[in-house]
Amino acid sequence: MVEIHKFVFAMIQFISLFLITIEVGRLRYGCETDADCPRYTHNNFSLKCINKKCEWSAKLH
């Protein structure tokens, strides 16, 4: 009986992580210009407005 509960708990955890990953992967911001995209601090990447969606873009130094 305990093994069944452990299995069900593990499956719930796995499915939850899977659904969260899918939702985060679909996270896109609509934009008209680069200024509409949220500001994130990262050394090599920034968000730019590409095809009316904020997408990660590599910074060229």
C-alpha positions in Angstrom: 0.0 0.0 0.0 2.8 2.4 0.9 4.5 1.7 -2.5 1.3 2.7 -4.3 1.2 6.0 -2.4 4.9 6.6 -3.2 4.3 5.9 -6.9 1.2 8.2 -7.1 3.1 10.9 -5.3 6.1 10.6 -7.6 3.8 10.7 -10.7 2.1 13.8 -9.4 5.4 15.5 -8.9 6.7 14.5 -12.3 3.5 15.7 -14.1 3.5 19.0 -12.2 7.1 19.7 -13.2 6.3 18.7 -16.8 3.3 21.1 -17.0 5.3 24.0 -15.4 8.1 23.5 -17.9 5.6 23.6 -20.8 3.9 26.7 -19.5 7.2 28.6 -19.0 8.3 27.6 -22.5 5.2 29.2 -24.0 5.8 32.4 -22.1 6.0 35.2 -24.7 5.4 38.9 -24.4 3.8 40.9 -27.2 5.6 44.0 -28.3 5.9 46.7 -30.9 9.4 47.9 -30.1 12.4 46.6 -28.0 11.4 49.0 -25.3 8.1 47.0 -24.8 10.1 43.9 -23.7 10.9 43.4 -20.0 14.4 44.2 -18.9 16.4 41.2 -17.7 20.1 41.5 -16.6 22.2 38.9 -18.4 25.7 39.3 -19.8 25.3 37.6 -23.1 21.6 37.8 -24.0 18.8 40.3 -24.0 15.1 40.4 -25.0 14.4 42.0 -28.4 11.1 42.5 -30.3 11.2 40.1 -33.2 8.0 39.4 -35.2 5.9 41.2 -32.4 7.2 38.8 -29.7 9.9 39.4 -27.2 12.6 36.8 -27.9 16.0 36.1 -26.5 18.8 37.5 -28.7 22.6 37.2 -28.3 24.4 40.4 -27.6 27.1 41.2 -30.1 30.1 43.0 -28.5 
